[in-house]
Amino acid sequence: MPGKIQIKVIVKGRVQGVFFRANTKDTADRLGIKGYVKNLPNGSVEAVFEGEQSAVTQMMEWCHKGPVASKVEHVMTEKAEASSNFEIFEIRY
């Protein structure tokens, strides 16, 4: 799909218990991004963002800040082939 990219991110810091997943979903929905976000057992958050490059770039910028109560210390990214396997952006549990 031309113009679409997919990026997987791991966000470390104070990112659980601060509505990081809910705010990520709200932001992704607003930007038209598909994929998911979920908490990891080690206290970090994993997300996959798929959409237009400009929207995914905005989402990545947001991840470096997060919601007000969060304290993002590090964001790791990994590019992947856009798969179009996602129909929505969801919070996974």
N, C-alpha and C positions, 0 to 999 in steps of 0.2 A: 504494500500500500504506500504510494508515494506521499512523502511529507509526514508520515507517522513514525514515531520512534517509541521504544520501550526502554525504561530504566528501572533497575531494582536498586533500592536504597536501604541502608541500615543506619538508623539514627540512634546515637548514644548520648547519654546524659540523663537529666531528670525528664523523662518522656513518658513514664507510665503514671497513672493516677492524676494526670493534669489535663485530661480531655484531648490528648494529642490525636488519638484515632478519630474521634468525632469531628475535630476541627480539620483534620486531613481530609475526611470525607466531604465536609462542607466545601472546602476549597477546591477539591478535585471535581466535585459536581458543578461548581460555578465555572470552572475552566473547561468542562467537557471532557475530562480525563476518565479513562476506564482503568480497572485494575483492582487492587486490594491494599489494605493495611492491617497489620496484626501485631500484637505484643509477642515478644520472644521471652523465653524463660530466664534469660540473663539480664532482663531489665531494659533491653533496647526495643526498638520498634522496626519492623520490616515493612516495606511497601513496594509495590510494583505500579508504575505509572505508564500508561500507554495513551498516546494521543498525538496531536500536532506538536511539532518541535517547539514552537513558541509557548504553548500551554505547558508542556512538560518542563521547559526551562523556568517558567514562573513558579511551577509547583516545587521545583528543586530549590529555588531561592526561598520560598516559604519554609521549606524543611530546615533550612539553616537558622531560622528564627523560632518557628513553632508558635503555639499559643502562648498567651501571656504568662501563665504559671509554669511553663516549661523552662528548662535550661539546657539547650542543645550544646553538647561538647564536641561532637564529631559526626560527620555525615560521610558514609562510604557509598560510592556509586558503582554500578556495573551495568554497562550497556548490554542489551539483548536484542535479538531480532524481533521486530513487531509481529505479533502473532495473530492479533484480532480474535483471540480466544475469550476476551472479556466483553460482556454485554453492558455491564454497569461498573461503578466503583463501589466496593463493599468493604465492610469491616468484618474481618474473620476472627473467630474466637477459638 
